[in-house]
Amino acid sequence: MKIEHLIRLAPLLGLMGSPLTAAPLGTAFTYQGQLADAGQPAQGAYDFRFAIYDAASGGGLVAGPITNSLVDVSHGLFTVTLDFGPGVFTGEARWLEIAVRTNGAASFTALSPRQPLTPTPHTLYAVNAGAANNAFGVAAGVVGSTSLAPGAVTTDKIADGTVASADVNVASFNTTFWRANGNAGTTAGTHFLGTTDNQPVEIKANNSRVLRFEPNEGGAPNLIGGSPVNYVGPGVVGATIGGGGAADFWNYPYTNSVLAHFGTIGGGGGGTIQPWANAGTVGGGMGNSIQAGAALATIGGGSLNSIYPQALQATIGGGEFNFIFSGATNATIGGGGYNRIGTNAFSASIGGGWANTILTNADTATIGGGWQNTIQTNARQATIGGGWNNLGGAPFATVAGGSFNQATHDWATIAGGRDNAATNSYATVPGGRNNVAGGAESFAAGRRAKAIHDGSFVWADATDADFVSTKNNQFLIRAGGGVGIGTNNPQSALHVAGTVTAERFTGSGAGLTGLSGAALAAGSVSEPALASGAVTSAKIADGTVAAADVNAASFNTTFWRATGNAGTTPGTHFLGTTDDQPLEVKVNNQRALRLEPNPAGAPNYIAGSSANAVDSGVAGAAIGGGLQNTIQSNANSSVIGGGAQCVIGANSQFASIAGGSRNRIQAGALASAIGGGQYNTIQSNSSSSVIAGGHLNTIQSSAAWSSIVGGYANTLGSNVTSSTIGGGYANGIDSLVGFSVVGGGWGNTVQSNAQHGVIGGGNQNSIQPDALVAVVGGGERNTVGPGVIYGVIGGGLGNAILSNAHYAVIGGGSYNSAGGGYAAVPGGWHNAADGAYSFAGGRRAKAGHQGAFVWADATDTDFASTRSNQFNLRATGGVRVDTGSGPGIALSAADTPLVTRGWDPFDTTAPPSKQGHGRWGLYMEAHSLVLGMPAMGGKTVRIGKYALDGTYTPLATVDQSGNLAITGTLSQASDRAAKENFTAVDSREVLEKVAALPITRWNFKGDAATQHVGPTAQDFHAAFGLGTDDKHIATVDADGVALAAIQGLNQKIEETRAELKRRDAENAALRRELTELKQLVRQLLK
């Protein structure tokens, strides 16, 4: 059948709806036309398809197509109702394209030409003119400023965001708003940036808060700087947070918070001042806390330091993991790490060092530094100067240094040495090893001296055996080389070079030799033999009158008796001079004591050798004994306890040398002290410094409050402040260093300007210049480099923190290095953490990038990071993760590779986050988790199953073209319970759309070998509006459309059957009528 073009299209178009003033018009209109079929007016039922275009040919589709089925055409004429929806007729020219087919035919025939639409449908657009009392239809830009009434443009008439800076009146805005480039004409106090409604003010950068001002009724506003997670608690006044904090730093928040009035946190992260810790201060650092009620407490910096509740006015200068516990008012920890001051130990102090402890109620106790020293509970005013593992166990007990010494009774003292014990009141051990002063006021020195009785003095030589007191108030000497008095070469157990005076000798005297006597036998001249008055002065041999020979009554107020006088008057009778001359006491005609007067009323006391001397003009000085000791000019109130050739230099007032040999305090070294030893020196102007003992130790000029406890050839440099060397050999703290400690060992050095450094011990370790709060626990040849802040090396061999690698840590091991800030090497061998915040452990791990974590197993080759923020493991025995009952592995939220195989890597054209990664793996892309493979021929991603013997069976494969092949079936969810919003479907309409849907043969790009038949997703989506987008066709949608079209086709078939049945009946009736007519005609013809 041939359908010809329309002979005549007479569009009798009329608006369907009510007049303008009634309800709004619809968008439907009627269309009438004439159709010819094979040159004759069409007759019967036809299907019509209509579409609107913006051109007579070609052009763009504006609306449709829509299909009207089974339109009755009579004598070529037809009438249809068309509705293309709103927005089609907007005043522009439109053309109607018509296609037609006989009812049930497979395809439409488009009629040509398209028909121009007359103005009638456009009245659908002109209807809007009935509302001319508003300007919704006024064209853009035609209303000028002169057309606007004054005040017509109110805030609701101005589109948000459309007023530009050029639109405003600058002069009025200068006193109304703050301009981005500064204001002029403001008045201080009148114009300000802030609030007037008791609300806070916030300043933001990149829409994130960086500063907040909070008002309060007390007139002391709170200031909160730094991260937006920092905060001040409700009701707090006068609080300040200077900055710092982080909402998410390495997946962890670091919030600074102040919950107490007038509390201050200068910066850092994770700092907190808890309620009622009023006026508390945290200078900075990480994780420091002042707890509730610790008013006026201070933490200068460091990390994870805490002052506990009610520790009023307590102070922690810095370091890490230092704690001052509850009630320890006015307690102080200068720095170091893991130091503790216990509950209620008020005014206790730990200068620095590592793991030192002052326990509960040990108020005003002091530990100067060192490592693992302890002052026990209730040991008030006990002192440990430094050293290692020393114990102060009772009130007023003192351990100056050394190691493993224990002073466990009131007023007990140990100057240094090792494994010594003072276990009774006022007991003293000056040094040595394995000595015990166990009696009250006892003294034990040397090696294994045991003064276990009250008042006993025990000196034991180097013999490795105990030498023990046997009764109270003994003076015992074990000297295998003999005891010499007046001689340094004793020839017997006791060798006295000089006269020995004694009241009596006991024993047989059989061993006495070299005796001589007068002619008369002793006692041969008796008293009766003498005549009265026969014994005159001339007859009395000089020195022979005994005490019993004199008149006691007259002698008691004239001379001092050797057995004591009676009847004297204090102040009237005395031993001394009245003519401003010194008083000397001699032994064997050698001066043993000299008391020198001076105008200041503070006499000098000079005991021992006559070669001991105090310079003229000195007041209040004392030399306790010894040989050739000297106190020089203006060294008032200075003391040399004994020893030989010791010197206190000019102007060194209040200085002291307890003893030893050739020890020297030079000029101007106020209040400095040397405990003993040999060749120790405190140089000029080094005030309040101490050398407890040892040999060849030196504190150089202008040092202050510093100490060397003992050892050999140790040196504190010039201008050193509050620093300590515990002992050892050839250790040094260089010039301009403050608050630093070398516990012992050999050849360790804290170099110039390295403040608050600590070397616990070991061999040839060093903290280099300008390092701050650095620590080397021990080991050998470990180095903290120049300028490093808070660097820590626990021990090991040859480890190094490189210059400016702040907060870096090396736990131990050998030849490890840390070159990045906050880098960490826990130990191992030849590991390097050179990236900031990096970690390297194991053997030859190299974390060379920021944030990299590298663990290398025992394989003897380098294993290095390749990019920032990597987590690298070399474990040739495999990696095992056992989370127990806890959560699994949580990865970060970044759009980066998650797990990759180091094969077929990305090149340098890839984004930085992918460069160096293999293209096989699991990736996080924006809004998508991707299982990836290289874009290379033959590469596939498979899902398979494995038998126990390792046999692999593929179950699903995705190839390079995105084809998915599975060995089973693909089942999609279609449960009624999983669905909602059910609506009926017009299956006939679906059938018509399926019939109109273009179906072609095609292949996917990049896969020309595989052919397919079907529609495009764009056509499918345009026809049915199904699915998530117009790029995909879901199988559930394709199946549903096919089923609906089958139902529509079935309906059409059933209707056709019914129509055919009706026509069959009609034809049968016509045939009957025809038969009857034929019969009637026959009858008529008869």
Summary of the structure (lengths in Angstrom):
residues: 1086
radius of gyration: 54.4
end to end distance: 43.9
largest distance: 229.2
contacts: 3460
relative contact order: 0.03
helix: 10%
strand: 29%
